[in-house]
Amino acid sequence: MNVGDRVKFQFAGKEKEGMIVRIFPKKVYLKADFPRHSGKIVVRPIAILEGKSAASAKKKKKEKSAK
């Protein structure tokens, strides 16, 4: 994963494509074109983009709140 690479990511339940603008140890800044906002910067954790178990963290929060 390098600056300038194109990456697909989830946004509002749909899959979008964006270009990596900045990379930090845990987060990535992506530049994506939306219908009413071209060049929007979206921040995503690297773990989600690589497909690691960051989605399971949401499940843990839901389980704690249910108790």
PDB file of N, CA, C, O and CB in Angstrom:
ATOM      1  N   MET A   1       0.840  -1.163   0.000  1.00  0.00           N
ATOM      2  CA  MET A   1       0.000   0.000   0.000  1.00  0.00           C
ATOM      3  C   MET A   1       0.896   1.241   0.000  1.00  0.00           C
ATOM      4  O   MET A   1       1.632   1.491   0.954  1.00  0.00           O
ATOM      5  CB  MET A   1      -0.962  -0.010   1.215  1.00  0.00           C
ATOM      6  N   ASN A   2       0.820   2.006  -1.081  1.00  0.00           N
ATOM      7  CA  ASN A   2       1.643   3.196  -1.231  1.00  0.00           C
ATOM      8  C   ASN A   2       0.775   4.385  -1.647  1.00  0.00           C
ATOM      9  O   ASN A   2      -0.361   4.213  -2.088  1.00  0.00           O
ATOM     10  CB  ASN A   2       2.763   2.953  -2.264  1.00  0.00           C
ATOM     11  N   VAL A   3       1.323   5.582  -1.502  1.00  0.00           N
ATOM     12  CA  VAL A   3       0.628   6.789  -1.941  1.00  0.00           C
ATOM     13  C   VAL A   3       0.431   6.712  -3.450  1.00  0.00           C
ATOM     14  O   VAL A   3       1.360   6.385  -4.189  1.00  0.00           O
ATOM     15  CB  VAL A   3       1.420   8.076  -1.544  1.00  0.00           C
ATOM     16  N   GLY A   4      -0.780   7.014  -3.901  1.00  0.00           N
ATOM     17  CA  GLY A   4      -1.094   6.966  -5.323  1.00  0.00           C
ATOM     18  C   GLY A   4      -1.794   5.691  -5.756  1.00  0.00           C
ATOM     19  O   GLY A   4      -2.321   5.628  -6.867  1.00  0.00           O
ATOM     20  N   ASP A   5      -1.813   4.673  -4.905  1.00  0.00           N
ATOM     21  CA  ASP A   5      -2.496   3.416  -5.231  1.00  0.00           C
ATOM     22  C   ASP A   5      -4.003   3.615  -5.194  1.00  0.00           C
ATOM     23  O   ASP A   5      -4.509   4.440  -4.434  1.00  0.00           O
ATOM     24  CB  ASP A   5      -2.081   2.294  -4.253  1.00  0.00           C
ATOM     25  N   ARG A   6      -4.711   2.862  -6.012  1.00  0.00           N
ATOM     26  CA  ARG A   6      -6.171   2.872  -5.996  1.00  0.00           C
ATOM     27  C   ARG A   6      -6.646   1.720  -5.112  1.00  0.00           C
ATOM     28  O   ARG A   6      -6.157   0.595  -5.217  1.00  0.00           O
ATOM     29  CB  ARG A   6      -6.760   2.752  -7.448  1.00  0.00           C
ATOM     30  N   VAL A   7      -7.613   2.026  -4.236  1.00  0.00           N
ATOM     31  CA  VAL A   7      -8.111   1.055  -3.262  1.00  0.00           C
ATOM     32  C   VAL A   7      -9.630   1.121  -3.239  1.00  0.00           C
ATOM     33  O   VAL A   7     -10.208   2.200  -3.368  1.00  0.00           O
ATOM     34  CB  VAL A   7      -7.522   1.323  -1.844  1.00  0.00           C
ATOM     35  N   LYS A   8     -10.282  -0.031  -3.074  1.00  0.00           N
ATOM     36  CA  LYS A   8     -11.730  -0.069  -2.907  1.00  0.00           C
ATOM     37  C   LYS A   8     -12.035  -0.108  -1.418  1.00  0.00           C
ATOM     38  O   LYS A   8     -11.370  -0.807  -0.654  1.00  0.00           O
ATOM     39  CB  LYS A   8     -12.358  -1.297  -3.642  1.00  0.00           C
ATOM     40  N   PHE A   9     -13.066   0.663  -1.006  1.00  0.00           N
ATOM     41  CA  PHE A   9     -13.445   0.737   0.404  1.00  0.00           C
ATOM     42  C   PHE A   9     -14.950   0.835   0.520  1.00  0.00           C
ATOM     43  O   PHE A   9     -15.630   1.192  -0.442  1.00  0.00           O
ATOM     44  CB  PHE A   9     -12.770   1.937   1.099  1.00  0.00           C
ATOM     45  N   GLN A  10     -15.471   0.521   1.692  1.00  0.00           N
ATOM     46  CA  GLN A  10     -16.900   0.579   1.955  1.00  0.00           C
ATOM     47  C   GLN A  10     -17.301   1.991   2.368  1.00  0.00           C
ATOM     48  O   GLN A  10     -16.639   2.620   3.193  1.00  0.00           O
ATOM     49  CB  GLN A  10     -17.293  -0.435   3.043  1.00  0.00           C
ATOM     50  N   PHE A  11     -18.392   2.481   1.785  1.00  0.00           N
ATOM     51  CA  PHE A  11     -18.933   3.782   2.158  1.00  0.00           C
ATOM     52  C   PHE A  11     -20.441   3.712   2.011  1.00  0.00           C
ATOM     53  O   PHE A  11     -20.955   3.511   0.910  1.00  0.00           O
ATOM     54  CB  PHE A  11     -18.329   4.931   1.284  1.00  0.00           C
ATOM     55  N   ALA A  12     -21.149   3.878   3.116  1.00  0.00           N
ATOM     56  CA  ALA A  12     -22.616   3.857   3.138  1.00  0.00           C
ATOM     57  C   ALA A  12     -23.177   2.562   2.554  1.00  0.00           C
ATOM     58  O   ALA A  12     -24.166   2.585   1.821  1.00  0.00           O
ATOM     59  CB  ALA A  12     -23.170   5.052   2.367  1.00  0.00           C
ATOM     60  N   GLY A  13     -22.551   1.445   2.875  1.00  0.00           N
ATOM     61  CA  GLY A  13     -23.031   0.152   2.426  1.00  0.00           C
ATOM     62  C   GLY A  13     -22.669  -0.194   1.001  1.00  0.00           C
ATOM     63  O   GLY A  13     -23.017  -1.273   0.520  1.00  0.00           O
ATOM     64  N   LYS A  14     -21.980   0.693   0.318  1.00  0.00           N
ATOM     65  CA  LYS A  14     -21.582   0.439  -1.060  1.00  0.00           C
ATOM     66  C   LYS A  14     -20.066   0.460  -1.167  1.00  0.00           C
ATOM     67  O   LYS A  14     -19.377   0.966  -0.282  1.00  0.00           O
ATOM     68  CB  LYS A  14     -22.209   1.476  -2.015  1.00  0.00           C
ATOM     69  N   GLU A  15     -19.565  -0.084  -2.238  1.00  0.00           N
ATOM     70  CA  GLU A  15     -18.123  -0.124  -2.445  1.00  0.00           C
ATOM     71  C   GLU A  15     -17.710   1.025  -3.363  1.00  0.00           C
ATOM     72  O   GLU A  15     -18.215   1.156  -4.478  1.00  0.00           O
ATOM     73  CB  GLU A  15     -17.687  -1.490  -3.041  1.00  0.00           C
ATOM     74  N   LYS A  16     -16.794   1.844  -2.883  1.00  0.00           N
ATOM     75  CA  LYS A  16     -16.268   2.978  -3.650  1.00  0.00           C
ATOM     76  C   LYS A  16     -14.795   2.745  -3.926  1.00  0.00           C
ATOM     77  O   LYS A  16     -14.155   1.909  -3.288  1.00  0.00           O
ATOM     78  CB  LYS A  16     -16.478   4.322  -2.891  1.00  0.00           C
ATOM     79  N   GLU A  17     -14.259   3.495  -4.889  1.00  0.00           N
ATOM     80  CA  GLU A  17     -12.841   3.419  -5.197  1.00  0.00           C
ATOM     81  C   GLU A  17     -12.218   4.786  -4.952  1.00  0.00           C
ATOM     82  O   GLU A  17     -12.778   5.817  -5.323  1.00  0.00           O
ATOM     83  CB  GLU A  17     -12.606   2.951  -6.661  1.00  0.00           C
ATOM     84  N   GLY A  18     -11.051   4.773  -4.321  1.00  0.00           N
ATOM     85  CA  GLY A  18     -10.358   6.012  -4.030  1.00  0.00           C
ATOM     86  C   GLY A  18      -8.860   5.860  -4.181  1.00  0.00           C
ATOM     87  O   GLY A  18      -8.338   4.749  -4.276  1.00  0.00           O
ATOM     88  N   MET A  19      -8.176   6.993  -4.201  1.00  0.00           N
ATOM     89  CA  MET A  19      -6.729   7.004  -4.336  1.00  0.00           C
ATOM     90  C   MET A  19      -6.121   7.376  -2.990  1.00  0.00           C
ATOM     91  O   MET A  19      -6.608   8.286  -2.320  1.00  0.00           O
ATOM     92  CB  MET A  19      -6.273   7.993  -5.451  1.00  0.00           C
ATOM     93  N   ILE A  20      -5.066   6.683  -2.591  1.00  0.00           N
ATOM     94  CA  ILE A  20      -4.412   6.946  -1.315  1.00  0.00           C
ATOM     95  C   ILE A  20      -3.646   8.267  -1.418  1.00  0.00           C
ATOM     96  O   ILE A  20      -2.834   8.465  -2.322  1.00  0.00           O
ATOM     97  CB  ILE A  20      -3.457   5.773  -0.921  1.00  0.00           C
ATOM     98  N   VAL A  21      -3.929   9.174  -0.457  1.00  0.00           N
ATOM     99  CA  VAL A  21      -3.280  10.476  -0.420  1.00  0.00           C
ATOM    100  C   VAL A  21      -2.196  10.505   0.647  1.00  0.00           C
ATOM    101  O   VAL A  21      -1.083  10.969   0.398  1.00  0.00           O
ATOM    102  CB  VAL A  21      -4.306  11.580  -0.164  1.00  0.00           C
ATOM    103  N   ARG A  22      -2.527  10.003   1.849  1.00  0.00           N
ATOM    104  CA  ARG A  22      -1.577   9.969   2.959  1.00  0.00           C
ATOM    105  C   ARG A  22      -1.689   8.639   3.683  1.00  0.00           C
ATOM    106  O   ARG A  22      -2.763   8.040   3.741  1.00  0.00           O
ATOM    107  CB  ARG A  22      -1.823  11.142   3.936  1.00  0.00           C
ATOM    108  N   ILE A  23      -0.573   8.183   4.232  1.00  0.00           N
ATOM    109  CA  ILE A  23      -0.553   6.952   5.021  1.00  0.00           C
ATOM    110  C   ILE A  23       0.092   7.251   6.362  1.00  0.00           C
ATOM    111  O   ILE A  23       1.167   7.846   6.434  1.00  0.00           O
ATOM    112  CB  ILE A  23       0.209   5.809   4.277  1.00  0.00           C
ATOM    113  N   PHE A  24      -0.580   6.830   7.417  1.00  0.00           N
ATOM    114  CA  PHE A  24      -0.061   6.929   8.774  1.00  0.00           C
ATOM    115  C   PHE A  24      -0.015   5.518   9.347  1.00  0.00           C
ATOM    116  O   PHE A  24      -0.528   4.593   8.718  1.00  0.00           O
ATOM    117  CB  PHE A  24      -0.940   7.884   9.664  1.00  0.00           C
ATOM    118  N   PRO A  25       0.586   5.324  10.522  1.00  0.00           N
ATOM    119  CA  PRO A  25       0.720   3.957  11.051  1.00  0.00           C
ATOM    120  C   PRO A  25      -0.590   3.177  11.159  1.00  0.00           C
ATOM    121  O   PRO A  25      -0.594   1.966  10.938  1.00  0.00           O
ATOM    122  CB  PRO A  25       1.350   4.015  12.397  1.00  0.00           C
ATOM    123  N   LYS A  26      -1.692   3.833  11.492  1.00  0.00           N
ATOM    124  CA  LYS A  26      -2.950   3.110  11.652  1.00  0.00           C
ATOM    125  C   LYS A  26      -4.070   3.592  10.742  1.00  0.00           C
ATOM    126  O   LYS A  26      -5.105   2.930  10.653  1.00  0.00           O
ATOM    127  CB  LYS A  26      -3.396   3.211  13.061  1.00  0.00           C
ATOM    128  N   LYS A  27      -3.898   4.730  10.058  1.00  0.00           N
ATOM    129  CA  LYS A  27      -4.964   5.284   9.234  1.00  0.00           C
ATOM    130  C   LYS A  27      -4.467   5.634   7.846  1.00  0.00           C
ATOM    131  O   LYS A  27      -3.278   5.860   7.620  1.00  0.00           O
ATOM    132  CB  LYS A  27      -5.558   6.511   9.895  1.00  0.00           C
ATOM    133  N   VAL A  28      -5.424   5.672   6.917  1.00  0.00           N
ATOM    134  CA  VAL A  28      -5.140   6.013   5.529  1.00  0.00           C
ATOM    135  C   VAL A  28      -6.122   7.094   5.098  1.00  0.00           C
ATOM    136  O   VAL A  28      -7.313   7.007   5.397  1.00  0.00           O
ATOM    137  CB  VAL A  28      -5.235   4.756   4.599  1.00  0.00           C
ATOM    138  N   TYR A  29      -5.632   8.104   4.403  1.00  0.00           N
ATOM    139  CA  TYR A  29      -6.465   9.159   3.858  1.00  0.00           C
ATOM    140  C   TYR A  29      -6.680   8.860   2.381  1.00  0.00           C
ATOM    141  O   TYR A  29      -5.722   8.740   1.618  1.00  0.00           O
ATOM    142  CB  TYR A  29      -5.819  10.568   4.069  1.00  0.00           C
ATOM    143  N   LEU A  30      -7.955   8.739   1.977  1.00  0.00           N
ATOM    144  CA  LEU A  30      -8.308   8.398   0.609  1.00  0.00           C
ATOM    145  C   LEU A  30      -9.027   9.564  -0.049  1.00  0.00           C
ATOM    146  O   LEU A  30      -9.831  10.241   0.592  1.00  0.00           O
ATOM    147  CB  LEU A  30      -9.182   7.136   0.570  1.00  0.00           C
ATOM    148  N   LYS A  31      -8.746   9.802  -1.309  1.00  0.00           N
ATOM    149  CA  LYS A  31      -9.415  10.838  -2.072  1.00  0.00           C
ATOM    150  C   LYS A  31     -10.362  10.150  -3.042  1.00  0.00           C
ATOM    151  O   LYS A  31      -9.933   9.369  -3.891  1.00  0.00           O
ATOM    152  CB  LYS A  31      -8.392  11.756  -2.820  1.00  0.00           C
ATOM    153  N   ALA A  32     -11.666  10.447  -2.911  1.00  0.00           N
ATOM    154  CA  ALA A  32     -12.674   9.790  -3.737  1.00  0.00           C
ATOM    155  C   ALA A  32     -13.595  10.834  -4.351  1.00  0.00           C
ATOM    156  O   ALA A  32     -13.776  11.920  -3.800  1.00  0.00           O
ATOM    157  CB  ALA A  32     -13.486   8.768  -2.908  1.00  0.00           C
ATOM    158  N   ASP A  33     -14.171  10.496  -5.488  1.00  0.00           N
ATOM    159  CA  ASP A  33     -15.122  11.377  -6.162  1.00  0.00           C
ATOM    160  C   ASP A  33     -16.535  10.902  -5.878  1.00  0.00           C
ATOM    161  O   ASP A  33     -16.885   9.754  -6.155  1.00  0.00           O
ATOM    162  CB  ASP A  33     -14.857  11.423  -7.686  1.00  0.00           C
ATOM    163  N   PHE A  34     -17.346  11.796  -5.321  1.00  0.00           N
ATOM    164  CA  PHE A  34     -18.749  11.541  -5.065  1.00  0.00           C
ATOM    165  C   PHE A  34     -19.564  12.421  -6.000  1.00  0.00           C
ATOM    166  O   PHE A  34     -19.043  13.411  -6.512  1.00  0.00           O
ATOM    167  CB  PHE A  34     -19.113  11.805  -3.573  1.00  0.00           C
ATOM    168  N   PRO A  35     -20.833  12.088  -6.238  1.00  0.00           N
ATOM    169  CA  PRO A  35     -21.630  12.860  -7.199  1.00  0.00           C
ATOM    170  C   PRO A  35     -21.664  14.369  -6.917  1.00  0.00           C
ATOM    171  O   PRO A  35     -21.561  15.167  -7.848  1.00  0.00           O
ATOM    172  CB  PRO A  35     -23.035  12.334  -7.212  1.00  0.00           C
ATOM    173  N   ARG A  36     -21.804  14.757  -5.681  1.00  0.00           N
ATOM    174  CA  ARG A  36     -21.901  16.189  -5.358  1.00  0.00           C
ATOM    175  C   ARG A  36     -20.649  16.752  -4.702  1.00  0.00           C
ATOM    176  O   ARG A  36     -20.610  17.931  -4.351  1.00  0.00           O
ATOM    177  CB  ARG A  36     -23.074  16.426  -4.451  1.00  0.00           C
ATOM    178  N   HIS A  37     -19.630  15.925  -4.535  1.00  0.00           N
ATOM    179  CA  HIS A  37     -18.418  16.387  -3.854  1.00  0.00           C
ATOM    180  C   HIS A  37     -17.213  15.670  -4.442  1.00  0.00           C
ATOM    181  O   HIS A  37     -16.806  14.614  -3.958  1.00  0.00           O
ATOM    182  CB  HIS A  37     -18.507  16.144  -2.318  1.00  0.00           C
ATOM    183  N   SER A  38     -16.651  16.252  -5.486  1.00  0.00           N
ATOM    184  CA  SER A  38     -15.484  15.614  -6.094  1.00  0.00           C
ATOM    185  C   SER A  38     -14.235  15.935  -5.274  1.00  0.00           C
ATOM    186  O   SER A  38     -14.065  17.061  -4.807  1.00  0.00           O
ATOM    187  CB  SER A  38     -15.306  16.078  -7.564  1.00  0.00           C
ATOM    188  N   GLY A  39     -13.377  14.956  -5.106  1.00  0.00           N
ATOM    189  CA  GLY A  39     -12.147  15.140  -4.355  1.00  0.00           C
ATOM    190  C   GLY A  39     -12.317  15.069  -2.853  1.00  0.00           C
ATOM    191  O   GLY A  39     -11.492  15.606  -2.116  1.00  0.00           O
ATOM    192  N   LYS A  40     -13.370  14.417  -2.382  1.00  0.00           N
ATOM    193  CA  LYS A  40     -13.616  14.288  -0.943  1.00  0.00           C
ATOM    194  C   LYS A  40     -12.547  13.400  -0.306  1.00  0.00           C
ATOM    195  O   LYS A  40     -12.180  12.364  -0.861  1.00  0.00           O
ATOM    196  CB  LYS A  40     -15.030  13.708  -0.678  1.00  0.00           C
ATOM    197  N   ILE A  41     -12.055  13.809   0.854  1.00  0.00           N
ATOM    198  CA  ILE A  41     -11.068  13.035   1.602  1.00  0.00           C
ATOM    199  C   ILE A  41     -11.800  12.194   2.639  1.00  0.00           C
ATOM    200  O   ILE A  41     -12.573  12.715   3.444  1.00  0.00           O
ATOM    201  CB  ILE A  41     -10.011  13.966   2.281  1.00  0.00           C
ATOM    202  N   VAL A  42     -11.548  10.888   2.612  1.00  0.00           N
ATOM    203  CA  VAL A  42     -12.166   9.943   3.528  1.00  0.00           C
ATOM    204  C   VAL A  42     -11.053   9.258   4.302  1.00  0.00           C
ATOM    205  O   VAL A  42     -10.044   8.862   3.720  1.00  0.00           O
ATOM    206  CB  VAL A  42     -13.058   8.904   2.771  1.00  0.00           C
ATOM    207  N   VAL A  43     -11.232   9.115   5.629  1.00  0.00           N
ATOM    208  CA  VAL A  43     -10.222   8.478   6.480  1.00  0.00           C
ATOM    209  C   VAL A  43     -10.712   7.084   6.852  1.00  0.00           C
ATOM    210  O   VAL A  43     -11.848   6.916   7.294  1.00  0.00           O
ATOM    211  CB  VAL A  43      -9.937   9.331   7.765  1.00  0.00           C
ATOM    212  N   ARG A  44      -9.853   6.088   6.672  1.00  0.00           N
ATOM    213  CA  ARG A  44     -10.181   4.714   7.030  1.00  0.00           C
ATOM    214  C   ARG A  44      -9.000   4.082   7.748  1.00  0.00           C
ATOM    215  O   ARG A  44      -7.850   4.381   7.427  1.00  0.00           O
ATOM    216  CB  ARG A  44     -10.564   3.891   5.779  1.00  0.00           C
ATOM    217  N   PRO A  45      -9.270   3.208   8.721  1.00  0.00           N
ATOM    218  CA  PRO A  45      -8.190   2.451   9.360  1.00  0.00           C
ATOM    219  C   PRO A  45      -7.581   1.458   8.373  1.00  0.00           C
ATOM    220  O   PRO A  45      -8.282   0.903   7.526  1.00  0.00           O
ATOM    221  CB  PRO A  45      -8.712   1.710  10.614  1.00  0.00           C
ATOM    222  N   ILE A  46      -6.297   1.242   8.486  1.00  0.00           N
ATOM    223  CA  ILE A  46      -5.593   0.312   7.597  1.00  0.00           C
ATOM    224  C   ILE A  46      -6.132  -1.097   7.777  1.00  0.00           C
ATOM    225  O   ILE A  46      -6.226  -1.849   6.807  1.00  0.00           O
ATOM    226  CB  ILE A  46      -4.074   0.341   7.865  1.00  0.00           C
ATOM    227  N   ALA A  47      -6.485  -1.465   8.992  1.00  0.00           N
ATOM    228  CA  ALA A  47      -6.975  -2.814   9.267  1.00  0.00           C
ATOM    229  C   ALA A  47      -8.229  -3.129   8.454  1.00  0.00           C
ATOM    230  O   ALA A  47      -8.383  -4.252   7.975  1.00  0.00           O
ATOM    231  CB  ALA A  47      -7.265  -2.977  10.760  1.00  0.00           C
ATOM    232  N   ILE A  48      -9.117  -2.167   8.294  1.00  0.00           N
ATOM    233  CA  ILE A  48     -10.337  -2.410   7.519  1.00  0.00           C
ATOM    234  C   ILE A  48     -10.010  -2.581   6.035  1.00  0.00           C
ATOM    235  O   ILE A  48     -10.584  -3.444   5.371  1.00  0.00           O
ATOM    236  CB  ILE A  48     -11.341  -1.253   7.714  1.00  0.00           C
ATOM    237  N   LEU A  49      -9.105  -1.778   5.520  1.00  0.00           N
ATOM    238  CA  LEU A  49      -8.751  -1.874   4.103  1.00  0.00           C
ATOM    239  C   LEU A  49      -8.015  -3.162   3.781  1.00  0.00           C
ATOM    240  O   LEU A  49      -8.147  -3.688   2.676  1.00  0.00           O
ATOM    241  CB  LEU A  49      -7.902  -0.690   3.697  1.00  0.00           C
ATOM    242  N   GLU A  50      -7.249  -3.674   4.717  1.00  0.00           N
ATOM    243  CA  GLU A  50      -6.532  -4.928   4.491  1.00  0.00           C
ATOM    244  C   GLU A  50      -7.391  -6.138   4.771  1.00  0.00           C
ATOM    245  O   GLU A  50      -6.968  -7.263   4.503  1.00  0.00           O
ATOM    246  CB  GLU A  50      -5.296  -4.982   5.344  1.00  0.00           C
ATOM    247  N   GLY A  51      -8.593  -5.941   5.307  1.00  0.00           N
ATOM    248  CA  GLY A  51      -9.504  -7.052   5.538  1.00  0.00           C
ATOM    249  C   GLY A  51      -9.277  -7.778   6.840  1.00  0.00           C
ATOM    250  O   GLY A  51      -9.714  -8.919   6.996  1.00  0.00           O
ATOM    251  N   LYS A  52      -8.600  -7.141   7.781  1.00  0.00           N
ATOM    252  CA  LYS A  52      -8.387  -7.782   9.074  1.00  0.00           C
ATOM    253  C   LYS A  52      -9.639  -7.659   9.930  1.00  0.00           C
ATOM    254  O   LYS A  52     -10.640  -7.114   9.466  1.00  0.00           O
ATOM    255  CB  LYS A  52      -7.177  -7.163   9.799  1.00  0.00           C
ATOM    256  N   SER A  53      -9.612  -8.139  11.137  1.00  0.00           N
ATOM    257  CA  SER A  53     -10.796  -8.255  11.980  1.00  0.00           C
ATOM    258  C   SER A  53     -11.183  -6.957  12.684  1.00  0.00           C
ATOM    259  O   SER A  53     -11.517  -6.990  13.869  1.00  0.00           O
ATOM    260  CB  SER A  53     -10.575  -9.320  12.999  1.00  0.00           C
ATOM    261  N   ALA A  54     -11.148  -5.843  12.012  1.00  0.00           N
ATOM    262  CA  ALA A  54     -11.590  -4.590  12.621  1.00  0.00           C
ATOM    263  C   ALA A  54     -13.113  -4.532  12.688  1.00  0.00           C
ATOM    264  O   ALA A  54     -13.669  -3.830  13.532  1.00  0.00           O
ATOM    265  CB  ALA A  54     -11.046  -3.387  11.834  1.00  0.00           C
ATOM    266  N   ALA A  55     -13.783  -5.256  11.816  1.00  0.00           N
ATOM    267  CA  ALA A  55     -15.237  -5.277  11.820  1.00  0.00           C
ATOM    268  C   ALA A  55     -15.770  -5.994  13.056  1.00  0.00           C
ATOM    269  O   ALA A  55     -16.887  -5.718  13.494  1.00  0.00           O
ATOM    270  CB  ALA A  55     -15.761  -5.948  10.554  1.00  0.00           C
ATOM    271  N   SER A  56     -14.993  -6.902  13.619  1.00  0.00           N
ATOM    272  CA  SER A  56     -15.448  -7.616  14.810  1.00  0.00           C
ATOM    273  C   SER A  56     -15.492  -6.696  16.029  1.00  0.00           C
ATOM    274  O   SER A  56     -16.171  -7.013  17.005  1.00  0.00           O
ATOM    275  CB  SER A  56     -14.538  -8.812  15.089  1.00  0.00           C
ATOM    276  N   ALA A  57     -14.796  -5.583  15.996  1.00  0.00           N
ATOM    277  CA  ALA A  57     -14.832  -4.635  17.105  1.00  0.00           C
ATOM    278  C   ALA A  57     -16.226  -4.049  17.253  1.00  0.00           C
ATOM    279  O   ALA A  57     -16.663  -3.778  18.371  1.00  0.00           O
ATOM    280  CB  ALA A  57     -13.803  -3.516  16.896  1.00  0.00           C
ATOM    281  N   LYS A  58     -16.936  -3.846  16.138  1.00  0.00           N
ATOM    282  CA  LYS A  58     -18.301  -3.344  16.196  1.00  0.00           C
ATOM    283  C   LYS A  58     -19.216  -4.359  16.871  1.00  0.00           C
ATOM    284  O   LYS A  58     -20.105  -3.980  17.634  1.00  0.00           O
ATOM    285  CB  LYS A  58     -18.812  -3.016  14.788  1.00  0.00           C
ATOM    286  N   LYS A  59     -19.007  -5.634  16.598  1.00  0.00           N
ATOM    287  CA  LYS A  59     -19.825  -6.672  17.208  1.00  0.00           C
ATOM    288  C   LYS A  59     -19.624  -6.693  18.723  1.00  0.00           C
ATOM    289  O   LYS A  59     -20.584  -6.878  19.472  1.00  0.00           O
ATOM    290  CB  LYS A  59     -19.489  -8.043  16.605  1.00  0.00           C
ATOM    291  N   LYS A  60     -18.383  -6.503  19.177  1.00  0.00           N
ATOM    292  CA  LYS A  60     -18.101  -6.498  20.603  1.00  0.00           C
ATOM    293  C   LYS A  60     -18.803  -5.341  21.297  1.00  0.00           C
ATOM    294  O   LYS A  60     -19.321  -5.506  22.401  1.00  0.00           O
ATOM    295  CB  LYS A  60     -16.603  -6.424  20.846  1.00  0.00           C
ATOM    296  N   LYS A  61     -18.826  -4.175  20.665  1.00  0.00           N
ATOM    297  CA  LYS A  61     -19.507  -3.020  21.249  1.00  0.00           C
ATOM    298  C   LYS A  61     -20.998  -3.268  21.368  1.00  0.00           C
ATOM    299  O   LYS A  61     -21.611  -2.898  22.369  1.00  0.00           O
ATOM    300  CB  LYS A  61     -19.252  -1.769  20.414  1.00  0.00           C
ATOM    301  N   LYS A  62     -21.598  -3.903  20.338  1.00  0.00           N
ATOM    302  CA  LYS A  62     -23.019  -4.196  20.374  1.00  0.00           C
ATOM    303  C   LYS A  62     -23.347  -5.192  21.485  1.00  0.00           C
ATOM    304  O   LYS A  62     -24.374  -5.062  22.152  1.00  0.00           O
ATOM    305  CB  LYS A  62     -23.481  -4.738  19.025  1.00  0.00           C
ATOM    306  N   GLU A  63     -22.480  -6.186  21.686  1.00  0.00           N
ATOM    307  CA  GLU A  63     -22.709  -7.178  22.730  1.00  0.00           C
ATOM    308  C   GLU A  63     -22.635  -6.535  24.111  1.00  0.00           C
ATOM    309  O   GLU A  63     -23.431  -6.871  24.988  1.00  0.00           O
ATOM    310  CB  GLU A  63     -21.689  -8.319  22.619  1.00  0.00           C
ATOM    311  N   LYS A  64     -21.700  -5.624  24.316  1.00  0.00           N
ATOM    312  CA  LYS A  64     -21.573  -4.952  25.600  1.00  0.00           C
ATOM    313  C   LYS A  64     -22.776  -4.073  25.888  1.00  0.00           C
ATOM    314  O   LYS A  64     -23.247  -4.023  27.024  1.00  0.00           O
ATOM    315  CB  LYS A  64     -20.308  -4.125  25.637  1.00  0.00           C
ATOM    316  N   SER A  65     -23.284  -3.373  24.865  1.00  0.00           N
ATOM    317  CA  SER A  65     -24.419  -2.499  25.068  1.00  0.00           C
ATOM    318  C   SER A  65     -25.701  -3.272  25.296  1.00  0.00           C
ATOM    319  O   SER A  65     -26.623  -2.758  25.930  1.00  0.00           O
ATOM    320  CB  SER A  65     -24.578  -1.584  23.897  1.00  0.00           C
ATOM    321  N   ALA A  66     -25.785  -4.505  24.790  1.00  0.00           N
ATOM    322  CA  ALA A  66     -26.974  -5.336  24.966  1.00  0.00           C
ATOM    323  C   ALA A  66     -27.084  -5.839  26.407  1.00  0.00           C
ATOM    324  O   ALA A  66     -28.184  -6.112  26.887  1.00  0.00           O
ATOM    325  CB  ALA A  66     -26.943  -6.522  23.992  1.00  0.00           C
ATOM    326  N   LYS A  67     -25.945  -5.963  27.095  1.00  0.00           N
ATOM    327  CA  LYS A  67     -25.965  -6.454  28.473  1.00  0.00           C
ATOM    328  C   LYS A  67     -26.387  -5.359  29.362  1.00  0.00           C
ATOM    329  O   LYS A  67     -26.476  -5.549  30.575  1.00  0.00           O
ATOM    330  CB  LYS A  67     -24.616  -6.996  28.908  1.00  0.00           C
TER     331      LYS A  67
END
